[in-house]
Each structure stands twice: as structure tokens, then as C-alpha cells.
């Protein structure tokens, strides 16, 4: 089988990297997995070493040193200048004749739709939203954190839960069961002890994200404060999706809204139903759907789009991932 139109698909997130080599007819020739892709934390050179190891393994397994096109959907490719820098870094590796770099949220979107049309909101450690149309038009947000107008994701939910629990414990805020459920989860007697343990790193910083599932469990028991935080998250997700739909002139058309990332893939009823209710009011023609397919599928489908592969190739590729 010739590989002249094959695609190297890369989905590189903060925690892991998935790679696939795809033949012109959509057949997956090889896959590989590597570590997280974190240029801001590790530096571009180190991040590219991690990415290169996974790509090299995939190309070797496929029996080819190069392919025609690389479709890379990368975490931390949030601004055009970052996409340009990452495109240059990947193109310099000579894995393919052409290279396209996109933010990794586009991979979630493309994995969930039969054509490159729709809006995706990813709510994992952070939050992001993108939209696209077949004519190439896109909509997106900086997604750099609160200072760029973004709120939400697992870390923000955890921080918010701890904030309200601390204020409830010392009298500055309304009473909430979070002041009890959070210390219990971390194995300490009360919020002052938990605050001290977090501040002095007796409880490592990376464990703060564990407050998020505690938040959802507490909300499911009816706690008003916990439910309010989740309502805030649902409102933010719908706001981003609605603005993206409006920018792409899709608000009046039946359009898929894909929901991905760990927080949304968990399909918590309070959050999922809150999103559906608000989206129905703000964008009645939008069709929400939780995406569970691996994002590398979306990166590969985008690659097939880029090389203008036939529909049969797209269908064959998707069948191998579903």
C-alpha cells in the first residue's frame, strides 16, 4: 500500500500524547502514546523531545520514515503566535511535506461530528471552546485563564469549592456542607487544618483537584452552595458555546455542540442537565452531545480533511475508533 497521502495525527495534551499514522484509505497503520506536551512548563525543546519520541515510535511501527501531512492538535496552542511557533518546530522535524497545527480542542470537535461543522467546549483541567465550518471559518477564545475572561474546569471548580468551604468555616460565607465533606476527604478534622495542610504542602498541590469530585458529590446531596458552583459552570459553558455559534452564523441552524474533557465526560447529571436546559433557552437549535471518542481520532480526521481524502476514508478511520 502506498503511503504518499498518509497522515500523521497527533493529539498532545498536558498529561499525554497520542499519535496515529493513517493511510490514504483511512486505515490506521500504527499508534503510539507518550508523555504530556507542556511547552510553558517544560520549555519547547523538552516538550518536542517528548513528542518526537512518540512520533518516532509510530512511524517506525508503520514502516515509513515520513508521511505527506502532519495534523497536530496541541495543548497550549492557544494564540496564533503559538500555533506559528509550534508549526515551525514540528515542520523542522521533516516528518511530512506539510504541517497543520491547531489547538487540541479542535480534535474533540472533529471527533464528534461527521463533517468539520459545529462547536466544542472542553472542560477538563481548564476550559476552552472552539467552533468551525467546512468553509474554514473558525471561532475560538484565548482560554488562558481568568485574566483572558475564562472561568471553569476542574482546577477552577476545586478552588471555588475550597473558597466557599473556608468562608463557611470562619463565618465570612454562608454555611455549606463543603466545610465538612472536603476535610473528610483529605483525612483532616476541619477546614482550618485543611487550609494549613495545603499551605504548608503537607497535602501536595497536585491533590487539590480532588476537591472537584467532592464538590459534585456534595451537590448531589442537595447542598445549595455546591449546586450554585455547578450552575455557574453550566452557565459559562453555554455562554461560550452560544457566542461561538453566533460568530459562525450557526445560531439559527441545527448545529452539534460537543462536550468533552474529563469534567464533562463524567456526565454528572446536575452539570449535564444544567447545560442542556440553558442551551435550549439560549440556542434552541443546538444539539448537545458528550464526546467519548479519543481526540486523536479528531486530529486524524482533520488530517484527512486537509489532504482532501474521500468520504470512504473518513468512514473507515472512524470505524476503527468506534
N, C-alpha and C positions, 0 to 999 in steps of 0.2 A: 504494500500500500504506500503510495507516495505521500510525503508529508509537506508538500510545497505550500499548502494553505492551512497548516495546522496552527493551533492557538496554544499559547502558554497562558494559563489562567492563574492569577494569584489573588487570594483573599488574605490580607495580612492585617490582623488586629493587634491590640495591645497585649493579648495573652497568648495568641497562637497564630501560625501562618499555615494556610492550606494552599497547595499547588496542584494543578492538573494539567496534563498535556493532552490536547484534543485533536483528533484527526479531522480532515475536511468534511467527512461524512457524519461528524458528531460523536464518533467512538472515542471513549476515554482510553488513552493508551497507557497512562500511568498517573499515579498520585503520590504526594509526599506531604509530610507535616513537619513544621519546625516551630521554633520559639516565637515569642511576641516581637512585633515590629514597633519599636519605640524611639524614633529619632530624637524627640525632645528630651527624653530621659537618658538615653544611652549614647547619643550622638549619631550622625548619619552614617559614619563609617562602620561603627559597630552594628547598627541596625541592618545595613546592607550585607554584612558578613552573615548574619542570621538568615536573611532572606536568600542569599546566594547558596547557602548550604542546602536549603530545601529545594530550590530550583535545580541545582546540580544533580541532586538525587533523582528528581522526577525526570529530567532529560536523559540521564543515564538509563533509567528503567525503561524509558520509551525507546531507547536505541537511537537517539538523534541528538547531536550537539546543539542544534538550533531549530527554530520554527519560523514561520513567516511573521507572526504578530504576537505581541505580548499585551494582554489585557490585565492590568493590575489595579485592584481596588484596595486602597490602603488607608489604615487608620492614620490620623494626623495629617492627611492631605486635605486640609480644611480651607485653605486660601489658594487662589490661582498661583501665587508666587511659590507656594509649597508644592503644588502639582508640577510646576515647571522644574523645580529643583529635583524632585523625585523622578520625573520623566528623564531628565538628563542623567541621573545616577543609574537608572535601570538600562537606558539605551547604551550607556558606555560599557555594559557587560557583554554586548553583542550576542544576546540570546535570540534576537529576532531582527528582521528588517525594519519593522515599525513597532512603536510602543504607544499605548494609551494608558494614562494614569487617571484614576477617578477616586473620589472619597469612597470608603468602604460601605457607606450607606446605599450607594447605587447598586452594589451587589445584592443587598437584601431586596431592594425594589425589583430588580430584574429577575431574581429567583422566584418571585411570586406572581409574575404576570406573563402571559403568552406573547406579548409584544412590549417594546420599550415605552410604555404609556402608563402613568399612574403616579402616586405619591407614596413615599415610605417614611415612617417615623421609627427610628431605632431608639429604644430606651433600655440601655444596658448599664454600664458603669456611669455613663453620661447620657446625653440626649442629642439627637440630630434629626434632621428632616430634609429630604430631597424630593424633587419631582422631575419627571421627564416626559417628553412627547417624541413620537417617531421622527419628527422633522428635526430633531436635535436640540430643541429648546429645553432648558432646564431651569429649575428653581431650587435654591438652597439657602442655608443660613450659615453664619460663621461657626457656630457651635463651639466656641472657645471657652464657654463658662458664663458665669453671671455677668461679667463685665461686657460681654457681647450680647447681652439680653436673653441668655438661655438659662433655663432652670429645669432641673429634673434629672432622672437617672438614679441608679442605686446609691451612689455616694451622697447625692443631694437629699434623697429620702432618709438615709441614715442620719445625716447631720440634722435634718429637721426634726426627726424623732427624738434625738438626744437633746436638742434645744428645748423642745416643749417639755420633755421629762424633767430637765434640770430646773426650768422655771416653775413647774408644778411643785417640785420638791421644796423649793425655797420660798414659795409664796408669791413670786412675781407673775405667775401664769395661772391659768385655770387648771383645776385638778384633772389628771389623766392617768389611766391605768399604765401608761408607758413608764411612769415613775416607779412602778413595781416590776413590770414584765422585763424591762431592759436590764436592771441589776440582776434579776433572777437568771436571765440568760447567761450573763457573764460570770455568774457564781460569786457575786458580792452582795452585801446586805442591803445597800441603799444607793441613791444617786450620788451623794457626796463621796462615797467610797469609789463609785464607778468613775466619777469625774477625776478624782485623784489618780486612779489607776491608769486612765487614759493619758492624762497629762504627763505622768512620770514613766510612761511606756511599760508599765507592768503588764498592761494589755497592749500588745503590739498594734501599731497604727493600721496595719492591713486588716485587722479584725473588726474595724469599725463598720465595715459593710454588712456585718452580721446583724446589725440593727434593723436592716431593711425587712428581712422575713419576720422579725419580731413585730415590726410595725404592722405588716399585713395580718399577722395572727391576732394582734390586739384589736385591729379594726374589725376583723370578722366577728369579734365578741361584742361589738357594738359601741366601742369607745368613741365618743364624738370627736375628740382631738385627732386620733389616729385616722378616722374616716375623713376628717377635713383635709389632712395632708394628702391622702389618696385622691380626694376630689380635686385638689389643686393640681396634682399630676395629670389627671384626666383632662382637665381644662387646658393645661399647657399643651398637651399632645394634640388636642383638637384644634387649638389656635394655630399651631404650626402647620398642621395639615390643611386647614382652611385657607390660610394665607398662600401656601404653595399652590393649591388648586386655583385660587383666584389669579395668581400671577401667570399661570399657564392657560387661562381661559377654559378651565375644566369644571368650574363650579356648577354649571348648568348641564353637564353631561354625566352619564353613568360612568364613574371612574373608580378603579380599585384604590383603596388606601391600605397599604401593607403595614402591619405592625410587627416589628422584630426586636431582637435583643433580649437579654435574659429576663428583665423585669416583665416585658410584655409576653414573651414566650411562655412564662409560667402560668399565664391565663388566669390570674387572680380574678374571681368574679366581680368584686367591687370595682376594680380598675377597668376591666373589660366592659362591663355593663355601663359604667360611667362614661367611657369613651363612646360607646355605641349610642347612648342617649343624647349626649352633647353633639356628636357628629350628625345625627339625624336632624337635629334642630338647625345646626349651622350650615350643613351641606347635605340636604336631603337625598341627592342623587349619588353620593359617595357610597362605596361598598367596602366596608372594613373587613379585613381578613388577617388572621395571625399567621405569619410565615414561620414554618418549622424547617424548611429545606436549608441545606448548608449553603452559606453565602458564596462559596467558591463556584457553585452552580451558576449563580448570577454573573460572576466575573467571566465565566466561560461563555455564557450566552451573549454577554456584551461583546466578547471577542468574536464570536460568530457573526454578530451584527456588524462589527467593524469590517470583517472580510467579506461581507455580503454572502454568507453561506445560505444554501436553500433551506426552506422551512423544514424539510425532512431531517436535516442535520440537527436543527434545534430540537425537534421532537425526539430524535434518537438520544441526544445528550440528556434531555430532561428525564427520559425513561430510566436512564442508568442511575439517577439520583433519587428517584421516587419509587 
